[in-house]
Structures are given as structure tokens and as C-alpha cells.
Amino acid sequence: MIGYTNVGYQSDPHNGRSQTSSVFLQNGTAISWTSSKQTLATTSTNHSKIVALYEASRECVWLCRMINHIQQSCGLKAIIAPTIIYEDKMAYVTQMETGYIKSNINKHISPMLFFPPELQQNGDIDILKSKSCDNLADLFTKSLPTSLFKNVSKELVCDILGICMVQGEKSPRH
């Protein structure tokens, strides 16, 4: 399974709330996507990304458990592999690798929000850097320039339908 997560920092400036989005794909098909306002007011983009990845990690754990249950119920062997979750800020990816470190910068952030580093250390997820223009969750977080919107929506439609439109004709995705 592959996931993408992103955040639009303080997309609601009146309430100080950020917009969180995530998309999870299984075998190239979108199986879960969400876009919602965060329930916490955050003080920086980094803090809002911590909340976004926490929410995406919870969804990831639930999806993995559900998929494993379905596979076992059907007599199939469960595939145990870490879910890759793509994030577009390298500093944040590095911070997640180090885990929760109590400091003046993040002392007001609940340690429970550092659930993703624990999952990463256990081998359940792997948080990797992606280019911002390749982040499929951007579509659900903020308005995009037309060319980027077309590219991201085309990629997501290809993932959902398993086909791509090439010069007006359907063709299998490579």
C-alpha cells in the first residue's frame, strides 16, 4: 500500500485551522482518501504536518488491519510489508525518523501525535520524501495551478480506473 499526505497550513485563518488530506492506494487503486480541517490549531506548517501524518497513520493502520482480515478470511496469505507514506518536505521526513524529542519548539504538541515515528521504527510504515508536484494529496488540500491540477488528477484517475487516456484512446497503465 502507498499513501500520500499533505496539509494546507491555516487554510482557515479565522479559526487557525489547517486542511489535512491523504490518499491511500493498493495495487495502484485509490482505496481511501480524505480531506478535512484539523481539530487542533497549530502554530507552524511543521506542527500541522505532524497532525496530518498522525491522522494518516491512524487511517493506514486501520486499512492494513482490514486488508489483512479480508485476506485471512479468504484463505489468502497476508502480505507483510511497510506502507510507504510520501511527504513533500525533507525536514519533516528527517524529524519523523528521529521521533518525539521534547524541546521548547514542540513542548505543546502531545506525544501521542508522534505515533508515526513509532510505526516507522516497528517497520509498519516508511515515510519518504516526494516531489511536491507528485503528491496526489495536494488535489484535496489546496487550489492548484491548472497544469499541476491536470497532472495530479490524471494520475489519480489512472490509479482509480487502472487506465490512462492517451490521445483520446484508452490504454493500459504501464
Residue pairs with C-beta under 8 A, 6 or more apart in sequence:
1 24
1 25
1 26
1 31
1 60
1 63
1 64
1 67
1 83
1 84
2 24
2 25
2 83
2 84
2 85
2 86
3 22
3 23
3 24
3 25
3 56
3 59
3 60
3 83
3 84
3 85
3 86
4 22
4 23
4 24
4 85
4 86
4 130
4 135
4 136
4 137
5 20
5 21
5 22
5 52
5 53
5 56
5 85
5 86
5 87
5 137
6 20
6 21
6 22
6 52
6 87
6 88
6 135
6 137
6 138
6 140
6 141
7 18
7 19
7 20
7 21
7 38
7 45
7 48
7 49
7 51
7 52
7 141
8 18
8 19
8 21
8 141
8 142
9 18
9 42
9 44
9 45
9 48
10 16
10 17
10 18
10 42
10 48
11 17
11 18
11 19
11 37
11 141
11 142
12 18
12 19
12 37
15 37
15 41
16 41
16 42
17 37
17 38
17 39
17 41
18 37
18 38
18 42
18 48
18 51
18 52
19 35
19 36
19 37
19 38
19 141
19 142
20 34
20 35
20 36
20 37
20 38
20 48
20 51
20 52
20 55
20 56
20 141
21 33
21 34
21 35
21 36
21 52
21 137
21 138
21 139
21 140
21 141
22 32
22 33
22 34
22 52
22 55
22 56
22 59
22 137
22 140
23 30
23 32
23 33
23 136
23 137
23 139
23 140
23 156
24 30
24 31
24 32
24 33
24 59
24 60
24 63
24 83
25 31
25 136
25 159
26 63
26 67
28 159
28 162
28 173
29 159
29 160
29 162
30 156
30 159
30 160
31 63
32 59
32 63
33 137
33 140
34 55
34 59
34 140
35 140
35 141
38 48
38 51
38 52
38 55
40 51
42 48
42 50
42 51
43 108
45 89
46 89
46 91
46 92
46 95
47 106
47 109
49 87
49 89
49 92
50 92
50 106
50 109
50 113
50 114
51 113
53 85
53 87
53 92
53 96
53 116
53 127
54 112
54 113
54 114
54 115
54 116
56 85
57 85
57 115
57 116
57 119
57 125
58 115
60 83
60 85
60 119
60 124
60 125
61 119
61 124
64 83
64 124
67 78
68 78
71 77
71 78
71 79
72 78
82 123
82 124
82 125
82 126
83 124
83 125
83 126
84 125
84 126
84 128
85 116
85 125
85 126
85 127
85 128
86 127
86 128
86 129
86 130
86 134
86 135
87 93
87 96
87 127
87 128
87 129
87 130
88 129
88 130
88 131
88 132
88 135
89 129
90 129
93 127
93 128
93 129
96 116
96 117
96 120
96 127
97 117
97 120
97 127
98 117
99 114
99 117
99 118
99 121
100 106
100 111
100 114
100 117
116 125
116 127
119 125
120 126
120 127
132 138
133 148
133 151
133 152
134 155
135 152
136 152
136 155
136 156
136 159
138 144
138 148
138 152
139 149
139 152
139 153
139 156
144 152
154 164
154 165
158 164
158 173
159 173
162 172
162 173
163 170
163 171
163 172
163 173
164 170
164 171
164 172
164 173
165 171
